[in-house]
Amino acid sequence: MNPPGNPKAHYWTGGPPGEDPEQWLAGAQKLQGSWWEPWADWVTARSGERQPQPRTLGSERHLVLGPAPGLYVRDAVSA
């Protein structure tokens, strides 16, 4: 993944993919830059209004299991 600002970055855009990826690529357009910026515009347009962040983590339905980064990360790193 290329973050915004990488001068070597490029990505391809085109219609829906079909059964032949080579055929899709032949009809696609190569764009310079990172796909992050157009994706951010796309997702922002579909995200609705911004919501304030919660004052506390978790809820009655979704309990806090532990402090970040979480047991899975600590266990996976130490394994």
N, C-alpha and C positions, 0 to 999 in steps of 0.2 A: 504494500500500500504506500502510496506517495502522498505525503502531506502537502498542503498548499504551499506554493513558493518554490518547489523543486524544479529547476530549469530543465532537467532531463525527463520529467514526467510527461506521459501522454496516455490517452485512453481511447477506446473505440465506442462509437454509438451507432445504433441502427435500429431496424425494426425488430419485431419479436423473433427470437431464435427458432430455427426450424430443425429438421433432422440432420442437415449437413452444415457443420460449423464453418467449413471452408467457404461455402456459398454465402453464409451470413457475413463472414469477414470481407468477401469480395465486394459486397454491397454496403459495407459499413463506412463510416467516416472517422478518420483519425483526428483527434483533437489534442492540442498541446495543453499541458497543465494537469492538474489533479481532478479526478472526478468528485472529490469531496465538496468543492464549491457548488457545482450544479445540483448535487444531491442535497446539500444543505438548503438551497433555495426550494427544491422540490418538496422536501419533508416539512419545511417551515410553512409552506403554503397549505399544507394538509393537517397541521398540528393543532389548530384552534388557538384559543387565547392562552397566554402564559399563566401558569398557576403559581401561587406562592409556595415556597418549600415548606414541608411540614416542620413543626416546632420540635417534634420528637420522632424517633424512628419506630417503625413497627405499628401494629394495631392489634385489636382483639383477634382479628382473623389471621394476621401475619405477624407472628411474634418475632422479636429480635433473638437470634440464635447465639450471638456473641459479637465481640468487637471486630471491626475490619482488620485485616482483609478476610477473615473467616478461617475456620478450621481446615477446610479443604485446601486452601492455599498454603497454610503453614505445614500441614501434613504432607502435601505433595512436594514442597520444597525440601523438607527434611528427609524425605524417603530416598 
